[in-house]
Amino acid sequence: MTDAFWAHSRADDLLGHVSVNAGGSVLGIAMYLSHPDWRGARTAAVTVCNRVFEHCPMLSPWTLD
C-alpha cells in the first residue's frame, strides 16, 4: 500500500517517508513531510491521502477521520 502513496505523491508534497498499516477497519498512515511548519505538513498529508483514496479503487471506501 505504501507504493500507492509514493505513486500519487508529487514533488511539492515534500514526502520523505510513508508507512501504512491495515488492521480491521483501521488504516494507519504515518508520513514524514519536510515542510517548514506543521500546518504545511498537515495540509500536504491530507492532500496526499485524498489523492490516493481518489485514484486507487481498492481504497475508495476509506476516508480521513
All heavy atoms as TSV, in Angstrom:
chain	resi	resn	atom	element	x	y	z
A	1	MET	N	N	0.798	-1.192	0.000
A	1	MET	CA	C	0.000	0.000	0.000
A	1	MET	C	C	0.847	1.265	0.000
A	1	MET	O	O	0.411	2.282	-0.510
A	1	MET	CB	C	-0.927	-0.016	1.208
A	1	MET	CG	C	-2.369	0.042	0.812
A	1	MET	SD	S	-3.483	0.230	2.196
A	1	MET	CE	C	-3.861	-1.460	2.528
A	2	THR	N	N	2.033	1.161	0.570
A	2	THR	CA	C	2.890	2.354	0.569
A	2	THR	C	C	3.240	2.770	-0.855
A	2	THR	O	O	3.410	3.968	-1.112
A	2	THR	CB	C	4.184	2.129	1.374
A	2	THR	OG1	O	4.876	1.013	0.841
A	2	THR	CG2	C	3.895	1.897	2.830
A	3	ASP	N	N	3.305	1.804	-1.771
A	3	ASP	CA	C	3.597	2.140	-3.166
A	3	ASP	C	C	2.561	3.096	-3.747
A	3	ASP	O	O	2.903	3.975	-4.538
A	3	ASP	CB	C	3.667	0.881	-4.031
A	3	ASP	CG	C	4.888	0.032	-3.737
A	3	ASP	OD1	O	5.835	0.542	-3.095
A	3	ASP	OD2	O	4.892	-1.144	-4.136
A	4	ALA	N	N	1.315	2.940	-3.350
A	4	ALA	CA	C	0.258	3.835	-3.830
A	4	ALA	C	C	0.510	5.266	-3.379
A	4	ALA	O	O	0.311	6.217	-4.141
A	4	ALA	CB	C	-1.108	3.359	-3.350
A	5	PHE	N	N	0.993	5.431	-2.152
A	5	PHE	CA	C	1.276	6.778	-1.649
A	5	PHE	C	C	2.466	7.388	-2.397
A	5	PHE	O	O	2.447	8.569	-2.747
A	5	PHE	CB	C	1.505	6.750	-0.140
A	5	PHE	CG	C	0.221	6.636	0.622
A	5	PHE	CD1	C	-0.377	5.396	0.802
A	5	PHE	CD2	C	-0.406	7.757	1.114
A	5	PHE	CE1	C	-1.579	5.281	1.480
A	5	PHE	CE2	C	-1.610	7.661	1.799
A	5	PHE	CZ	C	-2.196	6.415	1.976
A	6	TRP	N	N	3.493	6.588	-2.656
A	6	TRP	CA	C	4.634	7.095	-3.425
A	6	TRP	C	C	4.223	7.419	-4.854
A	6	TRP	O	O	4.629	8.439	-5.416
A	6	TRP	CB	C	5.786	6.091	-3.420
A	6	TRP	CG	C	6.500	6.055	-2.119
A	6	TRP	CD1	C	6.550	5.009	-1.240
A	6	TRP	CD2	C	7.263	7.108	-1.521
A	6	TRP	NE1	N	7.290	5.349	-0.132
A	6	TRP	CE2	C	7.743	6.640	-0.276
A	6	TRP	CE3	C	7.577	8.408	-1.899
A	6	TRP	CZ2	C	8.524	7.408	0.571
A	6	TRP	CZ3	C	8.353	9.178	-1.048
A	6	TRP	CH2	C	8.821	8.682	0.163
A	7	ALA	N	N	3.407	6.566	-5.448
A	7	ALA	CA	C	2.997	6.772	-6.842
A	7	ALA	C	C	2.156	8.029	-7.024
A	7	ALA	O	O	2.215	8.668	-8.073
A	7	ALA	CB	C	2.217	5.554	-7.337
A	8	HIS	N	N	1.394	8.392	-5.995
A	8	HIS	CA	C	0.496	9.541	-6.121
A	8	HIS	C	C	0.980	10.790	-5.395
A	8	HIS	O	O	0.283	11.802	-5.368
A	8	HIS	CB	C	-0.909	9.156	-5.658
A	8	HIS	CG	C	-1.534	8.134	-6.548
A	8	HIS	ND1	N	-1.962	8.432	-7.812
A	8	HIS	CD2	C	-1.736	6.805	-6.375
A	8	HIS	CE1	C	-2.432	7.337	-8.382
A	8	HIS	NE2	N	-2.293	6.333	-7.528
A	9	SER	N	N	2.176	10.739	-4.834
A	9	SER	CA	C	2.731	11.956	-4.235
A	9	SER	C	C	3.417	12.763	-5.333
A	9	SER	O	O	3.792	12.231	-6.381
A	9	SER	CB	C	3.708	11.627	-3.111
A	9	SER	OG	O	4.851	10.997	-3.620
A	10	ARG	N	N	3.565	14.039	-5.086
A	10	ARG	CA	C	4.205	14.958	-6.030
A	10	ARG	C	C	5.380	15.621	-5.327
A	10	ARG	O	O	5.446	15.652	-4.099
A	10	ARG	CB	C	3.201	16.009	-6.495
A	10	ARG	CG	C	2.014	15.404	-7.198
A	10	ARG	CD	C	1.020	16.466	-7.584
A	10	ARG	NE	N	-0.143	15.839	-8.213
A	10	ARG	CZ	C	-1.323	16.398	-8.312
A	10	ARG	NH1	N	-1.531	17.615	-7.830
A	10	ARG	NH2	N	-2.315	15.764	-8.891
A	11	ALA	N	N	6.263	16.155	-6.104
A	11	ALA	CA	C	7.469	16.778	-5.534
A	11	ALA	C	C	7.121	17.848	-4.507
A	11	ALA	O	O	7.763	17.941	-3.457
A	11	ALA	CB	C	8.336	17.354	-6.642
A	12	ASP	N	N	6.082	18.649	-4.761
A	12	ASP	CA	C	5.740	19.738	-3.835
A	12	ASP	C	C	5.044	19.252	-2.562
A	12	ASP	O	O	4.843	20.027	-1.628
A	12	ASP	CB	C	4.914	20.819	-4.528
A	12	ASP	CG	C	3.590	20.322	-5.073
A	12	ASP	OD1	O	3.434	19.098	-5.307
A	12	ASP	OD2	O	2.696	21.164	-5.284
A	13	ASP	N	N	4.710	17.953	-2.470
A	13	ASP	CA	C	4.186	17.390	-1.224
A	13	ASP	C	C	5.296	17.256	-0.185
A	13	ASP	O	O	5.029	17.214	1.008
A	13	ASP	CB	C	3.562	16.009	-1.452
A	13	ASP	CG	C	2.336	16.052	-2.345
A	13	ASP	OD1	O	1.579	17.048	-2.275
A	13	ASP	OD2	O	2.130	15.090	-3.108
A	14	LEU	N	N	6.540	17.162	-0.653
A	14	LEU	CA	C	7.726	17.011	0.199
A	14	LEU	C	C	7.663	15.757	1.075
A	14	LEU	O	O	8.097	15.759	2.226
A	14	LEU	CB	C	7.953	18.262	1.047
A	14	LEU	CG	C	8.158	19.567	0.264
A	14	LEU	CD1	C	8.301	20.740	1.222
A	14	LEU	CD2	C	9.359	19.473	-0.657
A	15	LEU	N	N	7.124	14.670	0.503
A	15	LEU	CA	C	7.029	13.403	1.223
A	15	LEU	C	C	8.403	12.763	1.318
A	15	LEU	O	O	9.082	12.556	0.317
A	15	LEU	CB	C	6.062	12.463	0.492
A	15	LEU	CG	C	5.822	11.095	1.117
A	15	LEU	CD1	C	5.178	11.242	2.490
A	15	LEU	CD2	C	4.938	10.251	0.196
A	16	GLY	N	N	8.827	12.473	2.542
A	16	GLY	CA	C	10.128	11.868	2.759
A	16	GLY	C	C	10.037	10.414	3.183
A	16	GLY	O	O	10.945	9.620	2.960
A	17	HIS	N	N	8.919	10.045	3.821
A	17	HIS	CA	C	8.730	8.673	4.296
A	17	HIS	C	C	7.240	8.437	4.485
A	17	HIS	O	O	6.508	9.341	4.880
A	17	HIS	CB	C	9.448	8.464	5.632
A	17	HIS	CG	C	9.210	7.111	6.226
A	17	HIS	ND1	N	9.843	5.982	5.782
A	17	HIS	CD2	C	8.381	6.714	7.220
A	17	HIS	CE1	C	9.425	4.940	6.483
A	17	HIS	NE2	N	8.530	5.361	7.369
A	18	VAL	N	N	6.813	7.207	4.200
A	18	VAL	CA	C	5.422	6.828	4.463
A	18	VAL	C	C	5.390	5.375	4.924
A	18	VAL	O	O	6.154	4.541	4.434
A	18	VAL	CB	C	4.512	7.052	3.227
A	18	VAL	CG1	C	4.931	6.196	2.057
A	18	VAL	CG2	C	3.051	6.818	3.569
A	19	SER	N	N	4.535	5.118	5.894
A	19	SER	CA	C	4.320	3.775	6.409
A	19	SER	C	C	2.816	3.574	6.541
A	19	SER	O	O	2.121	4.441	7.067
A	19	SER	CB	C	4.992	3.625	7.773
A	19	SER	OG	O	4.700	2.367	8.333
A	20	VAL	N	N	2.315	2.442	6.034
A	20	VAL	CA	C	0.883	2.165	6.082
A	20	VAL	C	C	0.669	0.809	6.745
A	20	VAL	O	O	1.310	-0.177	6.375
A	20	VAL	CB	C	0.267	2.159	4.666
A	20	VAL	CG1	C	-1.223	1.903	4.729
A	20	VAL	CG2	C	0.547	3.477	3.943
A	21	ASN	N	N	-0.236	0.773	7.721
A	21	ASN	CA	C	-0.597	-0.468	8.405
A	21	ASN	C	C	-2.108	-0.608	8.381
A	21	ASN	O	O	-2.826	0.305	8.796
A	21	ASN	CB	C	-0.114	-0.455	9.864
A	21	ASN	CG	C	1.389	-0.423	9.955
A	21	ASN	OD1	O	2.047	-1.301	9.423
A	21	ASN	ND2	N	1.924	0.598	10.595
A	22	ALA	N	N	-2.577	-1.744	7.873
A	22	ALA	CA	C	-4.014	-2.010	7.834
A	22	ALA	C	C	-4.349	-3.056	8.878
A	22	ALA	O	O	-3.664	-4.073	8.991
A	22	ALA	CB	C	-4.417	-2.496	6.449
A	23	GLY	N	N	-5.385	-2.785	9.642
A	23	GLY	CA	C	-5.841	-3.727	10.648
A	23	GLY	C	C	-7.326	-3.565	10.891
A	23	GLY	O	O	-7.759	-2.527	11.379
A	24	GLY	N	N	-8.104	-4.562	10.517
A	24	GLY	CA	C	-9.550	-4.474	10.704
A	24	GLY	C	C	-10.137	-3.339	9.894
A	24	GLY	O	O	-9.937	-3.249	8.696
A	25	SER	N	N	-10.811	-2.447	10.579
A	25	SER	CA	C	-11.444	-1.315	9.891
A	25	SER	C	C	-10.619	-0.037	10.006
A	25	SER	O	O	-11.115	1.047	9.746
A	25	SER	CB	C	-12.843	-1.088	10.465
A	25	SER	OG	O	-12.748	-0.742	11.831
A	26	VAL	N	N	-9.349	-0.179	10.392
A	26	VAL	CA	C	-8.483	0.986	10.575
A	26	VAL	C	C	-7.290	0.898	9.632
A	26	VAL	O	O	-6.671	-0.149	9.470
A	26	VAL	CB	C	-7.984	1.074	12.036
A	26	VAL	CG1	C	-7.011	2.217	12.206
A	26	VAL	CG2	C	-9.150	1.221	12.987
A	27	LEU	N	N	-6.998	2.004	8.999
A	27	LEU	CA	C	-5.822	2.125	8.147
A	27	LEU	C	C	-4.919	3.158	8.802
A	27	LEU	O	O	-5.267	4.335	8.883
A	27	LEU	CB	C	-6.234	2.583	6.742
A	27	LEU	CG	C	-5.176	2.653	5.671
A	27	LEU	CD1	C	-4.633	1.260	5.361
A	27	LEU	CD2	C	-5.754	3.267	4.394
A	28	GLY	N	N	-3.781	2.726	9.328
A	28	GLY	CA	C	-2.846	3.637	9.983
A	28	GLY	C	C	-1.819	4.140	8.984
A	28	GLY	O	O	-1.159	3.342	8.323
A	29	ILE	N	N	-1.720	5.442	8.845
A	29	ILE	CA	C	-0.800	6.054	7.886
A	29	ILE	C	C	0.121	7.003	8.642
A	29	ILE	O	O	-0.343	7.911	9.329
A	29	ILE	CB	C	-1.558	6.849	6.800
A	29	ILE	CG1	C	-2.578	5.953	6.102
A	29	ILE	CG2	C	-0.580	7.457	5.794
A	29	ILE	CD1	C	-3.609	6.717	5.307
A	30	ALA	N	N	1.420	6.773	8.516
A	30	ALA	CA	C	2.404	7.677	9.118
A	30	ALA	C	C	3.240	8.260	7.991
A	30	ALA	O	O	3.711	7.532	7.125
A	30	ALA	CB	C	3.292	6.922	10.098
A	31	MET	N	N	3.385	9.567	7.995
A	31	MET	CA	C	4.158	10.244	6.951
A	31	MET	C	C	5.154	11.204	7.573
A	31	MET	O	O	4.872	11.818	8.598
A	31	MET	CB	C	3.249	11.061	6.034
A	31	MET	CG	C	2.340	10.299	5.166
A	31	MET	SD	S	1.481	11.458	4.073
A	31	MET	CE	C	-0.023	10.582	3.831
A	32	TYR	N	N	6.293	11.311	6.920
A	32	TYR	CA	C	7.242	12.374	7.240
A	32	TYR	C	C	7.256	13.280	6.030
A	32	TYR	O	O	7.533	12.844	4.915
A	32	TYR	CB	C	8.642	11.821	7.505
A	32	TYR	CG	C	9.655	12.929	7.655
A	32	TYR	CD1	C	9.769	13.623	8.853
A	32	TYR	CD2	C	10.455	13.315	6.588
A	32	TYR	CE1	C	10.667	14.669	8.983
A	32	TYR	CE2	C	11.356	14.359	6.713
A	32	TYR	CZ	C	11.457	15.027	7.903
A	32	TYR	OH	O	12.346	16.065	8.028
A	33	LEU	N	N	6.901	14.538	6.239
A	33	LEU	CA	C	6.896	15.541	5.172
A	33	LEU	C	C	7.812	16.674	5.611
A	33	LEU	O	O	7.707	17.158	6.729
A	33	LEU	CB	C	5.481	16.061	4.928
A	33	LEU	CG	C	4.508	14.961	4.496
A	33	LEU	CD1	C	3.509	14.708	5.577
A	33	LEU	CD2	C	3.854	15.303	3.198
A	34	SER	N	N	8.699	17.075	4.753
A	34	SER	CA	C	9.704	18.066	5.153
A	34	SER	C	C	9.272	19.509	4.895
A	34	SER	O	O	10.013	20.305	4.333
A	34	SER	CB	C	11.043	17.761	4.486
A	34	SER	OG	O	10.901	17.670	3.086
A	35	HIS	N	N	8.074	19.835	5.353
A	35	HIS	CA	C	7.589	21.215	5.281
A	35	HIS	C	C	8.164	21.997	6.458
A	35	HIS	O	O	8.425	21.431	7.519
A	35	HIS	CB	C	6.054	21.238	5.316
A	35	HIS	CG	C	5.427	20.866	4.015
A	35	HIS	ND1	N	5.072	21.783	3.067
A	35	HIS	CD2	C	5.129	19.651	3.506
A	35	HIS	CE1	C	4.566	21.157	2.015
A	35	HIS	NE2	N	4.590	19.862	2.260
A	36	PRO	N	N	8.325	23.301	6.303
A	36	PRO	CA	C	8.922	24.089	7.381
A	36	PRO	C	C	8.011	24.278	8.600
A	36	PRO	O	O	8.476	24.652	9.662
A	36	PRO	CB	C	9.231	25.432	6.717
A	36	PRO	CG	C	8.346	25.506	5.530
A	36	PRO	CD	C	8.102	24.093	5.096
A	37	ASP	N	N	6.709	24.020	8.456
A	37	ASP	CA	C	5.805	24.177	9.600
A	37	ASP	C	C	4.769	23.061	9.593
A	37	ASP	O	O	4.535	22.418	8.583
A	37	ASP	CB	C	5.120	25.550	9.596
A	37	ASP	CG	C	4.300	25.782	8.338
A	37	ASP	OD1	O	3.292	25.081	8.154
A	37	ASP	OD2	O	4.658	26.670	7.547
A	38	TRP	N	N	4.141	22.835	10.741
A	38	TRP	CA	C	3.200	21.722	10.868
A	38	TRP	C	C	1.942	21.921	10.040
A	38	TRP	O	O	1.354	20.957	9.568
A	38	TRP	CB	C	2.857	21.444	12.333
A	38	TRP	CG	C	2.029	22.515	12.996
A	38	TRP	CD1	C	2.488	23.590	13.682
A	38	TRP	CD2	C	0.606	22.595	13.032
A	38	TRP	NE1	N	1.443	24.352	14.140
A	38	TRP	CE2	C	0.260	23.747	13.752
A	38	TRP	CE3	C	-0.415	21.798	12.514
A	38	TRP	CZ2	C	-1.056	24.132	13.965
A	38	TRP	CZ3	C	-1.731	22.180	12.743
A	38	TRP	CH2	C	-2.035	23.333	13.457
A	39	ARG	N	N	1.530	23.141	9.829
A	39	ARG	CA	C	0.321	23.378	9.016
A	39	ARG	C	C	0.545	22.971	7.566
A	39	ARG	O	O	-0.320	22.358	6.956
A	39	ARG	CB	C	-0.107	24.837	9.104
A	39	ARG	CG	C	-0.724	25.165	10.424
A	39	ARG	CD	C	-1.252	26.571	10.487
A	39	ARG	NE	N	-1.755	26.807	11.838
A	39	ARG	CZ	C	-1.726	27.960	12.432
A	39	ARG	NH1	N	-1.243	29.011	11.825
A	39	ARG	NH2	N	-2.190	28.078	13.654
A	40	GLY	N	N	1.702	23.306	7.034
A	40	GLY	CA	C	2.025	22.899	5.665
A	40	GLY	C	C	2.128	21.389	5.542
A	40	GLY	O	O	1.658	20.797	4.569
A	41	ALA	N	N	2.736	20.757	6.551
A	41	ALA	CA	C	2.871	19.302	6.546
A	41	ALA	C	C	1.497	18.635	6.655
A	41	ALA	O	O	1.212	17.667	5.943
A	41	ALA	CB	C	3.767	18.852	7.688
A	42	ARG	N	N	0.651	19.159	7.529
A	42	ARG	CA	C	-0.688	18.582	7.690
A	42	ARG	C	C	-1.498	18.724	6.408
A	42	ARG	O	O	-2.159	17.783	5.971
A	42	ARG	CB	C	-1.419	19.240	8.850
A	42	ARG	CG	C	-2.785	18.624	9.101
A	42	ARG	CD	C	-3.543	19.359	10.212
A	42	ARG	NE	N	-4.774	18.702	10.551
A	42	ARG	CZ	C	-5.877	18.693	9.808
A	42	ARG	NH1	N	-5.894	19.306	8.643
A	42	ARG	NH2	N	-6.975	18.069	10.209
A	43	THR	N	N	-1.447	19.885	5.798
A	43	THR	CA	C	-2.174	20.113	4.549
A	43	THR	C	C	-1.690	19.152	3.470
A	43	THR	O	O	-2.492	18.554	2.749
A	43	THR	CB	C	-2.005	21.572	4.090
A	43	THR	OG1	O	-2.564	22.429	5.096
A	43	THR	CG2	C	-2.687	21.822	2.760
A	44	ALA	N	N	-0.380	18.993	3.360
A	44	ALA	CA	C	0.180	18.083	2.355
A	44	ALA	C	C	-0.220	16.640	2.644
A	44	ALA	O	O	-0.558	15.887	1.721
A	44	ALA	CB	C	1.696	18.216	2.304
A	45	ALA	N	N	-0.219	16.238	3.904
A	45	ALA	CA	C	-0.596	14.867	4.267
A	45	ALA	C	C	-2.048	14.586	3.884
A	45	ALA	O	O	-2.353	13.536	3.306
A	45	ALA	CB	C	-0.378	14.630	5.757
A	46	VAL	N	N	-2.933	15.507	4.190
A	46	VAL	CA	C	-4.348	15.348	3.837
A	46	VAL	C	C	-4.497	15.306	2.320
A	46	VAL	O	O	-5.243	14.477	1.781
A	46	VAL	CB	C	-5.197	16.489	4.458
A	46	VAL	CG1	C	-6.601	16.508	3.875
A	46	VAL	CG2	C	-5.242	16.344	5.969
A	47	THR	N	N	-3.785	16.154	1.617
A	47	THR	CA	C	-3.852	16.188	0.158
A	47	THR	C	C	-3.390	14.869	-0.443
A	47	THR	O	O	-4.040	14.324	-1.342
A	47	THR	CB	C	-3.006	17.364	-0.384
A	47	THR	OG1	O	-3.533	18.588	0.137
A	47	THR	CG2	C	-3.010	17.402	-1.895
A	48	VAL	N	N	-2.259	14.346	0.041
A	48	VAL	CA	C	-1.743	13.072	-0.474
A	48	VAL	C	C	-2.746	11.955	-0.195
A	48	VAL	O	O	-3.058	11.156	-1.082
A	48	VAL	CB	C	-0.363	12.734	0.114
A	48	VAL	CG1	C	0.061	11.330	-0.268
A	48	VAL	CG2	C	0.687	13.739	-0.342
A	49	CYS	N	N	-3.259	11.875	1.026
A	49	CYS	CA	C	-4.232	10.831	1.362
A	49	CYS	C	C	-5.459	10.906	0.463
A	49	CYS	O	O	-5.895	9.889	-0.091
A	49	CYS	CB	C	-4.654	10.945	2.821
A	49	CYS	SG	S	-3.398	10.397	3.985
A	50	ASN	N	N	-6.007	12.081	0.310
A	50	ASN	CA	C	-7.195	12.231	-0.533
A	50	ASN	C	C	-6.906	11.871	-1.984
A	50	ASN	O	O	-7.737	11.261	-2.654
A	50	ASN	CB	C	-7.765	13.642	-0.420
A	50	ASN	CG	C	-8.474	13.855	0.898
A	50	ASN	OD1	O	-9.010	12.927	1.486
A	50	ASN	ND2	N	-8.466	15.084	1.375
A	51	ARG	N	N	-5.727	12.219	-2.464
A	51	ARG	CA	C	-5.333	11.888	-3.828
A	51	ARG	C	C	-5.254	10.369	-4.011
A	51	ARG	O	O	-5.729	9.819	-4.997
A	51	ARG	CB	C	-3.995	12.549	-4.161
A	51	ARG	CG	C	-3.663	12.565	-5.630
A	51	ARG	CD	C	-2.322	13.239	-5.913
A	51	ARG	NE	N	-2.228	14.587	-5.385
A	51	ARG	CZ	C	-1.209	15.041	-4.656
A	51	ARG	NH1	N	-0.189	14.251	-4.363
A	51	ARG	NH2	N	-1.185	16.276	-4.224
A	52	VAL	N	N	-4.647	9.687	-3.044
A	52	VAL	CA	C	-4.534	8.231	-3.104
A	52	VAL	C	C	-5.919	7.593	-3.048
A	52	VAL	O	O	-6.237	6.703	-3.841
A	52	VAL	CB	C	-3.631	7.693	-1.977
A	52	VAL	CG1	C	-3.695	6.186	-1.889
A	52	VAL	CG2	C	-2.191	8.146	-2.197
A	53	PHE	N	N	-6.763	8.037	-2.115
A	53	PHE	CA	C	-8.109	7.473	-1.995
A	53	PHE	C	C	-8.908	7.675	-3.279
A	53	PHE	O	O	-9.695	6.825	-3.670
A	53	PHE	CB	C	-8.857	8.073	-0.811
A	53	PHE	CG	C	-8.238	7.763	0.537
A	53	PHE	CD1	C	-8.504	8.559	1.628
A	53	PHE	CD2	C	-7.390	6.684	0.714
A	53	PHE	CE1	C	-7.958	8.275	2.877
A	53	PHE	CE2	C	-6.832	6.385	1.953
A	53	PHE	CZ	C	-7.118	7.192	3.038
A	54	GLU	N	N	-8.710	8.810	-3.928
A	54	GLU	CA	C	-9.438	9.125	-5.159
A	54	GLU	C	C	-8.981	8.266	-6.340
A	54	GLU	O	O	-9.792	7.868	-7.172
A	54	GLU	CB	C	-9.243	10.604	-5.492
A	54	GLU	CG	C	-9.910	11.050	-6.772
A	54	GLU	CD	C	-9.624	12.510	-7.093
A	54	GLU	OE1	O	-9.351	13.293	-6.162
A	54	GLU	OE2	O	-9.650	12.857	-8.285
A	55	HIS	N	N	-7.681	7.987	-6.422
A	55	HIS	CA	C	-7.130	7.307	-7.593
A	55	HIS	C	C	-6.946	5.799	-7.446
A	55	HIS	O	O	-6.604	5.135	-8.423
A	55	HIS	CB	C	-5.800	7.947	-7.985
A	55	HIS	CG	C	-5.964	9.318	-8.550
A	55	HIS	ND1	N	-5.809	10.456	-7.782
A	55	HIS	CD2	C	-6.299	9.744	-9.777
A	55	HIS	CE1	C	-6.031	11.508	-8.535
A	55	HIS	NE2	N	-6.335	11.110	-9.752
A	56	CYS	N	N	-7.134	5.264	-6.270
A	56	CYS	CA	C	-6.972	3.823	-6.043
A	56	CYS	C	C	-8.322	3.216	-5.694
A	56	CYS	O	O	-8.788	3.377	-4.561
A	56	CYS	CB	C	-5.971	3.564	-4.923
A	56	CYS	SG	S	-4.314	4.111	-5.315
A	57	PRO	N	N	-8.951	2.523	-6.646
A	57	PRO	CA	C	-10.289	1.971	-6.407
A	57	PRO	C	C	-10.395	1.103	-5.153
A	57	PRO	O	O	-11.401	1.156	-4.449
A	57	PRO	CB	C	-10.570	1.142	-7.659
A	57	PRO	CG	C	-9.709	1.746	-8.713
A	57	PRO	CD	C	-8.475	2.243	-7.996
A	58	MET	N	N	-9.352	0.340	-4.825
A	58	MET	CA	C	-9.426	-0.525	-3.643
A	58	MET	C	C	-9.469	0.281	-2.337
A	58	MET	O	O	-9.881	-0.230	-1.306
A	58	MET	CB	C	-8.271	-1.513	-3.598
A	58	MET	CG	C	-6.934	-0.899	-3.344
A	58	MET	SD	S	-5.684	-2.192	-3.320
A	58	MET	CE	C	-4.342	-1.317	-2.542
A	59	LEU	N	N	-9.053	1.539	-2.391
A	59	LEU	CA	C	-9.062	2.388	-1.193
A	59	LEU	C	C	-10.219	3.380	-1.165
A	59	LEU	O	O	-10.348	4.159	-0.232
A	59	LEU	CB	C	-7.735	3.146	-1.077
A	59	LEU	CG	C	-6.498	2.284	-0.883
A	59	LEU	CD1	C	-5.243	3.151	-0.887
A	59	LEU	CD2	C	-6.581	1.481	0.395
A	60	SER	N	N	-11.064	3.347	-2.187
A	60	SER	CA	C	-12.138	4.336	-2.276
A	60	SER	C	C	-13.100	4.334	-1.085
A	60	SER	O	O	-13.658	5.380	-0.762
A	60	SER	CB	C	-12.913	4.169	-3.579
A	60	SER	OG	O	-13.542	2.914	-3.647
A	61	PRO	N	N	-13.328	3.203	-0.382
A	61	PRO	CA	C	-14.212	3.277	0.783
A	61	PRO	C	C	-13.606	4.008	1.984
A	61	PRO	O	O	-14.313	4.381	2.904
A	61	PRO	CB	C	-14.463	1.811	1.166
A	61	PRO	CG	C	-13.931	0.979	0.054
A	61	PRO	CD	C	-12.965	1.819	-0.701
A	62	TRP	N	N	-12.285	4.221	1.999
A	62	TRP	CA	C	-11.617	4.824	3.141
A	62	TRP	C	C	-11.793	6.337	3.136
A	62	TRP	O	O	-11.847	6.976	2.097
A	62	TRP	CB	C	-10.132	4.489	3.111
A	62	TRP	CG	C	-9.861	3.033	3.288
A	62	TRP	CD1	C	-9.747	2.122	2.289
A	62	TRP	CD2	C	-9.704	2.319	4.511
A	62	TRP	NE1	N	-9.510	0.881	2.830
A	62	TRP	CE2	C	-9.478	0.971	4.184
A	62	TRP	CE3	C	-9.714	2.683	5.851
A	62	TRP	CZ2	C	-9.283	-0.005	5.146
A	62	TRP	CZ3	C	-9.519	1.715	6.810
A	62	TRP	CH2	C	-9.308	0.385	6.451
A	63	THR	N	N	-11.863	6.900	4.321
A	63	THR	CA	C	-11.915	8.361	4.492
A	63	THR	C	C	-11.015	8.740	5.660
A	63	THR	O	O	-10.618	7.894	6.461
A	63	THR	CB	C	-13.345	8.838	4.801
A	63	THR	OG1	O	-13.792	8.215	6.010
A	63	THR	CG2	C	-14.301	8.527	3.665
A	64	LEU	N	N	-10.681	9.999	5.740
A	64	LEU	CA	C	-9.875	10.501	6.863
A	64	LEU	C	C	-10.786	10.885	8.020
A	64	LEU	O	O	-11.830	11.478	7.834
A	64	LEU	CB	C	-9.075	11.728	6.428
A	64	LEU	CG	C	-7.974	11.503	5.426
A	64	LEU	CD1	C	-7.345	12.821	5.021
A	64	LEU	CD2	C	-6.924	10.568	5.980
A	65	ASP	N	N	-10.356	10.547	9.210
A	65	ASP	CA	C	-11.061	10.968	10.430
A	65	ASP	C	C	-10.180	11.896	11.212
A	65	ASP	O	O	-9.010	11.807	11.248
A	65	ASP	CB	C	-11.424	9.779	11.307
A	65	ASP	CG	C	-12.699	9.106	10.862
A	65	ASP	OD1	O	-13.479	9.731	10.141
A	65	ASP	OD2	O	-12.896	7.949	11.255
